[in-house]
Amino acid sequence: MAVPVLIMGDTLQKIRVTCKDAELGTVIDLTGVTVRWRYSLNGGTVLNRPMTVLAPAIGGQAEYQIESADLIAVGQIVSQFEITSGTRVGTSTDDALFSVQRKL
């Protein structure tokens, strides 16, 4: 599978995820939960960005609108998605990789 490409400085890009149960493969109902995109650019500090749960929440989709401060260098992003419901936290089991490239 090809690594998705993000372009430095672009702010029209979105990260979208469909949250599924790792064992059953079923979509997770995101009603009343918080979803975060946790990522590190080139092995730096891990940042947490709140994601928007898309309607209907039972569809399990969330997205994050990229901001200019997110893509400050060329390189690789290693990320995970985190779901919080009350005191319970679940984190994606597979890292999501992105390539950050410069504008021409």
All heavy atoms as an XYZ file, in Angstrom:
779
protein
N       0.835     -1.181      0.000
C       0.000      0.000      0.000
C       0.880      1.244      0.000
O       1.842      1.330      0.753
C      -0.902     -0.028      1.230
C      -1.922      1.073      1.247
S      -3.127      0.783      2.568
C      -3.063      2.355      3.359
N       0.546      2.192     -0.841
C       1.327      3.424     -0.947
C       1.133      4.293      0.286
O       0.051      4.320      0.882
C       0.908      4.195     -2.189
N       2.174      4.999      0.680
C       2.106      5.919      1.812
C       1.462      7.222      1.329
O       1.923      7.811      0.349
C       3.519      6.187      2.380
C       3.480      7.236      3.470
C       4.141      4.895      2.886
N       0.381      7.671      1.989
C      -0.254      8.942      1.588
C       0.718     10.108      1.719
O       1.548     10.142      2.634
C      -1.417      9.089      2.572
C      -1.637      7.731      3.142
C      -0.311      7.040      3.103
N       0.593     11.057      0.807
C       1.478     12.220      0.778
C       0.720     13.455      1.257
O      -0.391     13.727      0.815
C       2.021     12.463     -0.645
C       2.834     13.746     -0.700
C       2.862     11.270     -1.091
N       1.366     14.199      2.159
C       0.882     15.492      2.610
C       1.897     16.530      2.154
O       3.092     16.244      2.095
C       0.749     15.522      4.136
C      -0.179     14.459      4.746
C      -0.059     14.472      6.275
C      -1.614     14.687      4.325
N       1.435     17.731      1.832
C       2.329     18.776      1.328
C       2.522     19.853      2.390
O       1.546     20.377      2.938
C       1.763     19.405      0.031
C       1.536     18.331     -1.038
C       2.679     20.507     -0.485
C       2.773     17.604     -1.492
N       3.799     20.180      2.670
C       4.116     21.217      3.656
C       3.331     22.489      3.386
O       3.283     22.966      2.260
C       5.606     21.561      3.600
C       6.463     20.796      4.552
S       8.191     21.327      4.462
C       8.099     22.987      5.099
N       2.711     23.027      4.441
C       2.022     24.302      4.341
C       0.597     24.229      3.828
O      -0.155     25.183      3.974
N       0.201     23.119      3.215
C      -1.177     23.015      2.716
C      -2.138     22.830      3.882
O      -1.860     22.074      4.808
C      -1.327     21.829      1.756
C      -0.807     22.144      0.363
O      -0.279     23.247      0.167
O      -0.933     21.274     -0.509
N      -3.265     23.516      3.828
C      -4.245     23.421      4.911
C      -5.608     22.936      4.430
O      -6.575     22.971      5.182
C      -4.409     24.787      5.611
O      -4.769     25.765      4.641
C      -3.128     25.194      6.320
N      -5.701     22.477      3.199
C      -6.968     21.933      2.699
C      -7.021     20.413      2.846
O      -8.021     19.798      2.522
C      -7.185     22.316      1.231
C      -7.478     23.783      0.971
C      -7.600     24.045     -0.529
C      -8.739     24.227      1.693
N      -5.957     19.828      3.336
C      -5.878     18.381      3.474
C      -6.551     17.934      4.772
O      -6.530     18.651      5.773
C      -4.414     17.936      3.478
C      -3.688     18.361      2.221
C      -2.200     18.133      2.318
O      -1.702     17.167      1.788
N      -1.502     19.009      3.008
N      -7.144     16.741      4.734
C      -7.781     16.175      5.921
C      -7.293     14.748      6.127
O      -7.014     14.032      5.177
C      -9.303     16.148      5.766
C      -9.933     17.517      5.728
C     -11.441     17.410      5.601
C     -12.055     18.799      5.527
N     -13.519     18.743      5.421
N      -7.210     14.371      7.399
C      -6.932     12.987      7.781
C      -8.282     12.407      8.179
O      -8.945     12.945      9.062
C      -5.961     12.913      8.979
C      -4.652     13.642      8.693
C      -5.734     11.472      9.400
C      -3.814     13.057      7.604
N      -8.709     11.344      7.519
C      -9.989     10.703      7.851
C      -9.738      9.242      8.172
O      -8.966      8.571      7.499
C     -10.964     10.819      6.689
C     -12.331     10.218      7.042
C     -13.327     10.392      5.942
N     -13.770     11.783      5.922
C     -14.766     12.206      5.154
N     -15.394     11.376      4.351
N     -15.129     13.469      5.193
N     -10.424      8.777      9.211
C     -10.265      7.399      9.650
C     -11.636      6.799      9.927
O     -12.546      7.495     10.366
C      -9.362      7.324     10.913
C      -9.982      8.038     12.083
C      -9.031      5.899     11.278
N     -11.771      5.509      9.628
C     -12.932      4.741     10.055
C     -12.449      3.831     11.168
O     -11.570      2.994     10.959
C     -13.522      3.915      8.897
O     -13.917      4.803      7.848
C     -14.735      3.114      9.366
N     -12.989      4.013     12.363
C     -12.555      3.247     13.534
C     -13.260      1.895     13.557
O     -14.488      1.823     13.492
C     -12.871      4.036     14.809
S     -12.041      5.631     14.866
N     -12.451      0.834     13.638
C     -12.988     -0.531     13.649
C     -12.391     -1.323     14.794
O     -11.254     -1.086     15.200
C     -12.670     -1.238     12.332
C     -13.367     -0.634     11.132
C     -13.091     -1.430      9.882
C     -13.838     -0.844      8.696
N     -13.617     -1.636      7.489
N     -13.153     -2.269     15.288
C     -12.685     -3.197     16.312
C     -11.586     -4.058     15.690
O     -11.797     -4.678     14.647
C     -13.852     -4.062     16.801
C     -13.443     -5.003     17.907
O     -12.705     -5.968     17.608
O     -13.869     -4.781     19.047
N     -10.416     -4.104     16.329
C      -9.267     -4.820     15.770
C      -9.510     -6.318     15.643
O      -8.995     -6.953     14.726
C      -8.026     -4.567     16.624
N     -10.293     -6.882     16.532
C     -10.528     -8.328     16.502
C     -11.695     -8.705     15.599
O     -11.621     -9.674     14.848
C     -10.781     -8.844     17.918
C      -9.562     -8.755     18.808
C      -9.837     -9.214     20.223
O     -10.913     -9.771     20.482
O      -8.960     -8.995     21.077
N     -12.773     -7.943     15.678
C     -13.987     -8.298     14.939
C     -14.087     -7.645     13.565
O     -14.817     -8.118     12.704
C     -15.230     -7.923     15.765
C     -15.321     -8.547     17.156
C     -16.518     -7.983     17.912
C     -15.403    -10.056     17.043
N     -13.396     -6.532     13.386
C     -13.467     -5.815     12.124
C     -14.720     -4.987     11.961
O     -14.970     -4.421     10.902
N     -15.524     -4.886     13.023
C     -16.766     -4.113     12.957
C     -16.499     -2.646     13.263
O     -15.570     -2.306     14.006
C     -17.809     -4.671     13.953
O     -17.223     -4.687     15.256
C     -18.232     -6.080     13.579
N     -17.320     -1.781     12.705
C     -17.189     -0.339     12.920
C     -17.527     -0.010     14.374
O     -18.468     -0.566     14.945
C     -18.114      0.431     11.953
C     -18.149      1.908     12.276
C     -17.662      0.211     10.519
N     -16.763      0.897     14.971
C     -16.991      1.333     16.354
C     -17.920      2.535     16.349
O     -17.687      3.510     15.628
C     -15.657      1.695     17.038
C     -14.754      0.464     17.126
C     -15.895      2.304     18.420
C     -13.347      0.757     17.616
N     -18.964      2.479     17.148
C     -19.884      3.602     17.319
C     -19.153      4.689     18.101
O     -18.693      4.469     19.215
C     -21.129      3.134     18.079
C     -22.177      4.219     18.261
O     -21.901      5.399     17.970
O     -23.293      3.871     18.712
N     -19.030      5.880     17.523
C     -18.284      6.972     18.147
C     -19.178      7.945     18.921
O     -18.730      9.030     19.298
C     -17.474      7.717     17.085
C     -16.426      6.883     16.346
C     -15.703      7.740     15.310
C     -15.444      6.244     17.307
N     -20.397      7.561     19.191
C     -21.309      8.419     19.944
C     -20.740      8.685     21.335
O     -20.431      7.761     22.083
C     -22.694      7.754     20.079
O     -23.205      7.495     18.769
C     -23.657      8.644     20.842
N     -20.569      9.973     21.674
C     -20.122     10.373     23.009
C     -18.657     10.138     23.308
O     -18.249     10.226     24.469
N     -17.836      9.856     22.311
C     -16.413      9.631     22.564
C     -15.570     10.772     21.989
O     -16.048     11.573     21.189
C     -15.915      8.278     21.974
C     -16.752      7.129     22.491
C     -15.899      8.309     20.473
N     -14.320     10.810     22.407
C     -13.344     11.752     21.866
C     -12.357     10.955     21.017
O     -11.898      9.893     21.442
C     -12.579     12.457     23.005
O     -13.523     13.170     23.809
C     -11.544     13.422     22.468
N     -12.051     11.465     19.825
C     -11.071     10.814     18.959
C      -9.927     11.795     18.739
O     -10.154     12.982     18.485
C     -11.684     10.395     17.604
C     -10.651      9.687     16.744
C     -12.917      9.516     17.811
N      -8.707     11.294     18.859
C      -7.519     12.128     18.639
C      -6.587     11.471     17.629
O      -6.468     10.246     17.586
C      -6.756     12.329     19.950
C      -7.360     13.372     20.842
C      -6.406     13.716     21.961
N      -6.407     12.717     23.000
C      -7.220     12.725     24.033
N      -8.097     13.671     24.176
N      -7.155     11.777     24.939
N      -5.936     12.324     16.841
C      -4.863     11.892     15.949
C      -3.573     12.189     16.698
O      -3.262     13.340     17.007
C      -4.934     12.662     14.638
C      -3.891     12.292     13.635
C      -3.511     11.042     13.262
C      -3.101     13.193     12.849
N      -2.536     11.094     12.296
C      -2.269     12.412     12.014
C      -3.021     14.571     12.750
C      -1.376     12.963     11.117
C      -2.127     15.129     11.851
C      -1.316     14.329     11.045
N      -2.817     11.152     17.052
C      -1.541     11.297     17.751
C      -0.430     11.051     16.734
O      -0.418     10.008     16.085
C      -1.438     10.282     18.888
C      -2.465     10.482     19.989
C      -2.435      9.368     21.031
N      -1.107      8.933     21.409
C      -0.320      9.525     22.324
N      -0.748     10.591     22.955
N       0.877      9.050     22.596
N       0.481     12.008     16.593
C       1.508     11.832     15.566
C       2.840     12.444     15.967
O       2.921     13.303     16.845
C       1.031     12.422     14.240
C       1.084     13.929     14.171
C       2.171     14.571     13.602
C       0.050     14.710     14.670
C       2.233     15.954     13.540
C       0.092     16.082     14.602
C       1.186     16.698     14.039
O       1.254     18.061     13.985
N       3.861     11.958     15.284
C       5.212     12.469     15.454
C       5.809     12.676     14.066
O       5.765     11.772     13.223
C       6.055     11.471     16.245
O       7.407     11.884     16.278
N       6.348     13.853     13.832
C       6.999     14.169     12.563
C       8.499     13.980     12.730
O       9.111     14.611     13.611
C       6.674     15.608     12.143
C       7.348     16.150     10.887
C       7.017     15.298      9.664
C       6.952     17.605     10.651
N       9.071     13.073     11.948
C      10.508     12.791     11.976
C      11.032     12.412     13.363
O      12.141     12.774     13.748
C      11.303     13.983     11.422
C      10.994     14.234      9.967
O      10.739     13.311      9.205
N      10.978     15.502      9.572
N      10.215     11.679     14.120
C      10.651     11.205     15.431
C      10.648     12.248     16.526
O      11.173     12.017     17.609
N      10.040     13.394     16.258
C      10.003     14.470     17.261
C       8.917     14.246     18.305
O       8.434     13.126     18.507
N       8.523     15.311     18.947
C       7.508     15.286     19.996
C       6.191     14.714     19.457
O       5.785     15.018     18.337
C       7.254     16.729     20.502
O       8.485     17.261     20.977
C       6.222     16.751     21.613
N       5.542     13.882     20.277
C       4.227     13.351     19.900
C       3.184     14.422     20.188
O       3.097     14.934     21.307
C       3.898     12.060     20.684
C       2.483     11.596     20.372
C       4.908     10.969     20.347
N       2.424     14.770     19.158
C       1.384     15.788     19.271
C       0.017     15.122     19.230
O      -0.157     14.081     18.592
C       1.521     16.796     18.130
C       2.869     17.512     18.065
C       2.979     18.340     16.797
C       3.070     18.384     19.291
N      -0.953     15.717     19.908
C      -2.317     15.212     19.950
C      -3.242     16.234     19.318
O      -3.284     17.382     19.774
C      -2.765     14.988     21.401
C      -2.000     13.880     22.060
O      -2.171     12.726     21.718
N      -1.135     14.224     23.007
N      -3.971     15.836     18.305
C      -4.905     16.734     17.633
C      -6.314     16.166     17.732
O      -6.544     14.999     17.399
C      -4.527     16.908     16.161
C      -3.148     17.495     15.933
C      -3.102     18.950     16.380
N      -1.892     19.596     15.939
C      -0.980     20.108     16.747
N      -1.146     20.036     18.053
N       0.088     20.695     16.264
N      -7.275     16.977     18.197
C      -8.656     16.490     18.298
C      -9.256     16.300     16.908
O      -9.055     17.123     16.017
C      -9.367     17.606     19.059
C      -8.568     18.832     18.772
C      -7.140     18.370     18.606
N      -9.972     15.204     16.748
C     -10.635     14.915     15.481
C     -12.134     15.183     15.635
O     -12.678     15.128     16.738
C     -10.398     13.473     15.062
C      -8.928     13.157     14.834
S      -8.649     11.484     14.226
C      -9.052     11.700     12.486
N     -12.792     15.469     14.529
C     -14.236     15.679     14.510
C     -14.903     14.359     14.156
O     -14.572     13.753     13.132
C     -14.607     16.741     13.452
O     -13.933     17.959     13.775
C     -16.104     16.962     13.400
N     -15.837     13.917     14.996
C     -16.611     12.715     14.698
C     -17.649     13.094     13.651
O     -18.388     14.067     13.807
C     -17.287     12.153     15.969
C     -18.215     11.009     15.620
C     -16.226     11.713     16.974
N     -17.696     12.345     12.563
C     -18.623     12.637     11.470
C     -19.970     11.966     11.711
O     -20.039     10.857     12.235
C     -18.030     12.167     10.144
C     -16.672     12.778      9.784
C     -16.159     12.186      8.486
C     -16.762     14.289      9.682
N     -21.032     12.661     11.315
C     -22.383     12.110     11.460
C     -22.664     11.121     10.340
O     -22.220     11.339      9.205
C     -23.403     13.244     11.446
N     -23.364     10.057     10.639
C     -23.781      9.636     11.972
C     -22.616      8.973     12.702
O     -21.815      8.264     12.088
C     -24.899      8.637     11.691
C     -24.499      8.004     10.384
C     -23.835      9.119      9.587
N     -22.543      9.197     14.002
C     -21.437      8.667     14.811
C     -21.367      7.142     14.765
O     -20.293      6.564     14.924
C     -21.564      9.148     16.254
N     -22.489      6.493     14.503
C     -22.475      5.022     14.437
C     -21.693      4.523     13.224
O     -21.337      3.359     13.153
C     -23.902      4.428     14.432
C     -24.693      4.931     13.226
C     -24.611      4.708     15.744
C     -26.027      4.229     13.028
N     -21.373      5.437     12.285
C     -20.577      5.080     11.110
C     -19.090      4.965     11.408
O     -18.308      4.517     10.558
N     -18.673      5.403     12.610
C     -17.295      5.213     13.042
C     -16.248      6.086     12.388
O     -15.060      5.829     12.525
N     -16.657      7.160     11.694
C     -15.662      7.992     11.007
C     -15.364      9.279     11.759
O     -16.251      9.899     12.344
C     -16.134      8.340      9.602
C     -16.119      7.155      8.660
C     -16.267      7.588      7.222
O     -16.985      8.534      6.921
N     -15.586      6.904      6.336
N     -14.087      9.662     11.715
C     -13.635     10.918     12.296
C     -12.611     11.524     11.345
O     -11.964     10.806     10.576
C     -13.025     10.692     13.675
N     -12.491     12.861     11.392
C     -11.502     13.509     10.532
C     -10.847     14.676     11.258
O     -11.383     15.218     12.211
C     -12.123     13.965      9.213
C     -13.046     15.131      9.286
C     -13.613     15.527      7.928
O     -13.515     14.757      6.956
O     -14.172     16.629      7.856
N      -9.658     15.004     10.760
C      -8.895     16.126     11.289
C      -8.483     17.014     10.125
O      -7.933     16.530      9.128
C      -7.650     15.640     12.044
C      -6.740     16.770     12.442
C      -7.118     17.655     13.445
C      -5.539     16.994     11.786
C      -6.310     18.729     13.799
C      -4.717     18.054     12.135
C      -5.111     18.916     13.143
O      -4.314     19.978     13.486
N      -8.750     18.299     10.240
C      -8.354     19.281      9.228
C      -6.917     19.703      9.507
O      -6.618     20.250     10.570
C      -9.280     20.499      9.298
C      -8.937     21.588      8.313
C      -9.295     21.213      6.890
O     -10.426     20.841      6.625
N      -8.344     21.326      5.992
N      -6.012     19.422      8.581
C      -4.595     19.773      8.746
C      -4.454     21.291      8.918
O      -5.094     22.071      8.218
C      -3.775     19.309      7.517
C      -3.787     17.783      7.395
C      -2.348     19.845      7.571
C      -3.033     17.058      8.466
N      -3.589     21.686      9.851
C      -3.270     23.092     10.078
C      -1.835     23.354      9.632
O      -1.024     22.428      9.562
C      -3.432     23.433     11.558
C      -4.859     23.240     12.060
C      -5.002     23.492     13.552
O      -4.002     23.855     14.209
O      -6.115     23.315     14.054
N      -1.505     24.600      9.356
C      -0.168     24.931      8.852
C       0.926     24.505      9.836
O       2.020     24.130      9.424
C      -0.056     26.418      8.530
O      -0.339     27.197      9.668
N       0.651     24.535     11.123
C       1.657     24.165     12.133
C       1.917     22.659     12.190
O       2.883     22.221     12.814
C       1.212     24.649     13.506
N       1.076     21.852     11.531
C       1.242     20.395     11.578
C       2.336     19.892     10.643
O       2.969     18.884     10.930
C      -0.073     19.695     11.196
C      -1.172     19.948     12.205
O      -0.883     19.990     13.414
O      -2.332     20.111     11.774
N       2.540     20.570      9.540
C       3.469     20.089      8.502
C       4.604     21.089      8.327
O       4.675     21.808      7.344
C       2.716     19.881      7.185
C       1.458     19.015      7.266
C       0.744     18.969      5.925
C       1.812     17.617      7.747
N       5.513     21.108      9.301
C       6.548     22.150      9.317
C       7.876     21.700      8.733
O       8.809     22.488      8.650
C       6.762     22.673     10.752
C       7.156     21.525     11.684
C       5.514     23.393     11.256
C       7.587     21.957     13.064
N       7.968     20.430      8.342
C       9.226     19.919      7.787
C       8.927     18.763      6.842
O       7.915     18.082      6.965
C      10.158     19.448      8.897
N       9.834     18.562      5.897
C       9.757     17.404      5.012
C      10.151     16.176      5.817
O      11.014     16.253      6.690
C      10.718     17.601      3.816
C      10.851     16.333      3.005
C      10.244     18.758      2.940
N       9.507     15.055      5.562
C       9.880     13.831      6.260
C       8.736     12.855      6.383
O       7.878     12.773      5.504
N       8.723     12.137      7.508
C       7.722     11.098      7.707
C       6.952     11.319      9.011
O       7.545     11.630     10.043
C       8.367      9.717      7.748
C       7.343      8.597      7.857
C       7.998      7.230      7.889
O       8.916      6.986      8.650
N       7.511      6.343      7.053
N       5.645     11.125      8.921
C       4.789     11.153     10.105
C       4.430      9.708     10.449
O       4.013      8.946      9.584
C       3.499     11.957      9.842
C       3.819     13.449      9.754
C       2.456     11.688     10.929
C       2.616     14.322      9.410
N       4.611      9.370     11.722
C       4.136      8.104     12.259
C       3.002      8.477     13.206
O       3.175      9.351     14.063
C       5.251      7.348     13.020
C       4.700      6.076     13.644
C       6.407      7.041     12.093
N       1.838      7.850     13.028
C       0.697      8.268     13.835
C      -0.174      7.101     14.271
O      -0.085      5.997     13.730
C      -0.146      9.281     13.051
O      -0.716      8.686     11.905
N      -1.002      7.399     15.254
C      -2.002      6.469     15.761
C      -3.273      7.263     16.028
O      -3.241      8.490     16.124
C      -1.537      5.807     17.062
C      -0.315      4.951     16.914
C       0.171      4.395     18.235
O       0.024      5.008     19.285
N       0.770      3.223     18.177
N      -4.367      6.534     16.175
C      -5.643      7.159     16.488
C      -6.084      6.663     17.856
O      -5.965      5.478     18.161
C      -6.674      6.825     15.404
C      -6.236      7.307     14.057
C      -5.565      6.459     13.187
C      -6.431      8.615     13.680
C      -5.127      6.904     11.949
C      -5.986      9.081     12.451
C      -5.335      8.221     11.586
N      -6.574      7.584     18.678
C      -6.939      7.253     20.048
C      -8.400      7.612     20.298
O      -8.833      8.712     19.968
C      -6.042      8.022     21.006
C      -6.306      7.766     22.463
C      -5.387      8.591     23.332
O      -4.280      8.107     23.639
O      -5.769      9.727     23.678
N      -9.137      6.671     20.871
C     -10.539      6.881     21.212
C     -10.646      6.884     22.737
O     -10.161      5.959     23.383
C     -11.429      5.766     20.640
C     -11.317      5.725     19.123
C     -12.879      5.958     21.074
C     -11.996      4.513     18.498
N     -11.287      7.923     23.293
C     -11.490      8.006     24.732
C     -12.981      8.070     25.030
O     -13.698      8.882     24.447
C     -10.799      9.257     25.328
O      -9.416      9.215     24.982
C     -10.954      9.318     26.831
N     -13.419      7.197     25.937
C     -14.808      7.166     26.393
C     -14.778      7.119     27.913
O     -14.454      6.079     28.497
C     -15.532      5.942     25.834
O     -16.859      5.893     26.324
N     -15.046      8.270     28.541
C     -14.932      8.335     29.999
C     -13.497      8.123     30.411
O     -12.602      8.846     29.991
N     -13.235      7.085     31.205
C     -11.868      6.794     31.644
C     -11.223      5.701     30.799
O     -10.081      5.326     31.026
C     -11.854      6.340     33.125
O     -12.679      5.174     33.255
C     -12.359      7.444     34.039
N     -11.950      5.190     29.811
C     -11.434      4.110     28.960
C     -10.777      4.700     27.715
O     -11.318      5.605     27.084
C     -12.571      3.174     28.579
C     -13.184      2.506     29.803
C     -14.389      1.675     29.468
N     -14.041      0.666     28.469
C     -14.927      0.069     27.699
N     -16.211      0.363     27.790
N     -14.552     -0.832     26.827
N      -9.608      4.169     27.369
C      -8.856      4.653     26.203
C      -8.488      3.470     25.320
O      -8.026      2.432     25.806
C      -7.559      5.385     26.642
C      -6.763      5.834     25.424
C      -7.892      6.569     27.530
N      -8.681      3.636     24.022
C      -8.255      2.631     23.050
C      -7.410      3.293     21.986
O      -7.719      4.389     21.530
N      -6.327      2.645     21.605
C      -5.408      3.194     20.609
C      -5.289      2.224     19.449
O      -5.266      1.008     19.647
C      -4.019      3.436     21.236
O      -4.165      4.274     22.377
C      -3.072      4.106     20.247
N      -5.203      2.760     18.237
C      -5.080      1.910     17.051
C      -3.856      1.006     17.189
O      -2.842      1.386     17.771
C      -4.978      2.762     15.786
O      -3.887      3.658     15.863
N      -3.974     -0.194     16.658
C      -2.893     -1.172     16.799
C      -1.859     -1.075     15.680
O      -0.745     -1.561     15.825
C      -3.450     -2.602     16.848
O      -4.258     -2.823     15.699
C      -4.281     -2.809     18.104
N      -2.213     -0.464     14.575
C      -1.272     -0.288     13.461
C      -0.936      1.187     13.319
O      -1.817      2.037     13.349
C      -1.889     -0.781     12.147
C      -2.134     -2.277     12.144
O      -1.322     -3.011     12.737
O      -3.136     -2.709     11.562
N       0.352      1.492     13.159
C       0.752      2.874     12.920
C       0.307      3.301     11.522
O       0.388      2.521     10.580
C       2.267      3.031     13.022
C       2.797      2.849     14.430
O       1.989      2.923     15.377
O       4.011      2.640     14.577
N      -0.172      4.539     11.427
C      -0.504      5.112     10.119
C       0.670      5.992      9.709
O       1.121      6.848     10.470
C      -1.787      5.943     10.224
N       1.195      5.765      8.522
C       2.355      6.503      8.017
C       1.931      7.489      6.952
O       1.058      7.196      6.124
C       3.390      5.545      7.451
C       3.894      4.450      8.380
C       4.855      3.535      7.632
C       4.561      5.050      9.600
N       2.570      8.668      6.976
C       2.350      9.701      5.967
C       3.706     10.260      5.558
O       4.612     10.366      6.391
C       1.486     10.840      6.514
C       0.109     10.410      6.942
C      -0.122      9.974      8.231
C      -0.948     10.456      6.055
C      -1.384      9.581      8.643
C      -2.213     10.062      6.445
C      -2.427      9.621      7.740
N       3.841     10.621      4.309
C       5.034     11.281      3.818
C       4.733     12.778      3.675
O       3.706     13.138      3.111
C       5.426     10.710      2.450
O       6.500     11.436      1.894
N       5.601     13.613      4.213
C       5.440     15.061      4.073
C       6.458     15.553      3.054
O       7.656     15.329      3.206
C       5.636     15.796      5.421
C       5.454     17.299      5.226
C       4.696     15.253      6.469
N       5.954     16.171      1.994
C       6.829     16.669      0.926
C       6.702     18.183      0.821
O       5.714     18.766      1.231
C       6.461     15.996     -0.396
C       6.668     14.491     -0.350
C       6.313     13.826     -1.663
O       5.948     14.456     -2.633
N       6.415     12.498     -1.680
N       7.713     18.785      0.217
C       7.696     20.248      0.043
C       6.902     20.635     -1.192
O       6.713     19.816     -2.109
C       9.120     20.787     -0.065
C       9.839     20.340     -1.314
C      11.234     20.962     -1.387
N      11.945     20.475     -2.543
C      11.805     20.946     -3.789
N      10.981     21.932     -4.024
N      12.486     20.431     -4.788
N       6.446     21.878     -1.206
C       5.799     22.406     -2.397
C       6.858     22.677     -3.443
O       7.993     23.021     -3.117
C       5.091     23.728     -2.088
C       3.822     23.570     -1.323
C       3.149     24.917     -1.205
C       1.898     24.787     -0.387
N       1.140     26.037     -0.337
N       6.503     22.526     -4.693
C       7.439     22.849     -5.779
C       7.460     24.327     -6.049
O       6.567     25.036     -5.763
C       7.037     22.097     -7.052
C       7.110     20.569     -6.946
C       6.647     19.952     -8.247
C       8.531     20.130     -6.631
